[in-house]
Amino acid sequence: MSELAQKVWAKTLLWTGRNAIIGAIEHPSDDHPYSAWIDVRGWAIGLDAQSALTVEFLIDEKLVHSVTPNQPRPDVGARLAGVTGADRCGFEARLTTSVLPWQGTSVLTVRAVSESPHKGQAILGTLRIRRQDTMPARGNYGGVWDDQGVSGSIVNARISVAGNADPEEYSRSGESTATDIVEHARVTTNDTVLEIGCGTGRIGIKLAPRCGHWIGSDVSQNMLRHAQDTLRGMNNVSFVHLNGTDLHGIADQSLDVAYCSGVFMHLDEWDRYRYVVEARRALKPGGRLYIDNFNLRSAEGWALFEDLYHLEPAARPPNISRSSTPEELLTYAERAGFTEIRVLTRGLWVTVVGTKPA
């Protein structure tokens, strides 16, 4: 192994007598919750070219499963150039409730065992795991989004809202969505516009200069604080803290436009519809509604759905994204009494625009 590789992997080098084993557990992390299964992933290799390894999984010191580390790992092979077999040293295993405890906290130990030519073993990781019967309370929207790990810092908040915190991409996506809303909801410089779920102000900072009065509303106090910082210095904006149930604080027939973008994915269906009904109440006759979500029926939407499908139930965060179909959003608008309804399907997204009858 090269000197550079030795430095890179020094922290995972595990000596076992005359043989040396290196490896790592990449998933799960410590204190991992589960309800149905745990997926364990990592890599392990013996530096002796003749060594044959087995990776064993122990729950509270009881051996419950074993695999051979032979899956492709070109990233490890590139870093350990010259080590035979380094490019095929990955492993993964799904431990189900047939071997996992039904309750409480346990210790998962993963070790690599070498049988030949020199017997030995190395602990790759020791982690706490805990069975979780109940799912986090998704409907507690304010509590979910005020969690410090979700929105405590502006970086965490931007990642939670837009998927990344890169300033250029963050600005580009806000501009793109604001432009779309202005076009399809026919926003003018005289309009009073409400954003339902304004987050950190990603869209608001781009849309506020194009309307008469922009109102940012959110269930999260943290998000409102970030949005206020984002739009600081703009004199045509105001903010409303929502109660998570309706648009309390927004007067009847006071709005020209109400929009809700990138938010329905975090709401249950009944709450999606409630905001549509509430928007109709708050809009003036002739006012426009703009709502969107990621589209289950699109190729991009189905790919995202499948990615989330593979998450272990207990590991799903309460703000995990849930899809809509064009028919669902159309039905909300129709049932709430909107007219001139248009359904726009574009890549990942489905958007519905409607008008409150005069």
Buried (B, 14 or more C-beta within 10 A) or exposed (E): BEEEBEEEBEEBBBEBEEBBBBBBBEEBEEEBBBBEBBBBBBBBBBBBEEBEBBBBBBBEEEEBBBBEBEEEBEEBBEBBEEBBBBBBBBBBBEBEEEBBBEEEEBEBBBBBBBEEEBEBBBBBBEBEBBBBEEEBEBBEBBBBBBBEEBBEBBEBBBBBBBEEBEEEEBEEBBBEBBBBBBEBBBBEEEBBBBBBBBBBBBBBBBBBEBBBBBBBBBBBEBBBBBBBEBBEEEEBBEBBBBEBEBBEEBEEEBBBBBBBBBBBBBBEEEBBBBBBBBBBBBBBEEBBBBBBBBBBEBEEBBEBBEEEEEEBEBBBBBBEBBBBBBEBBBBBBBEBEBEEBEBBBEEBBBBBBBBBEE
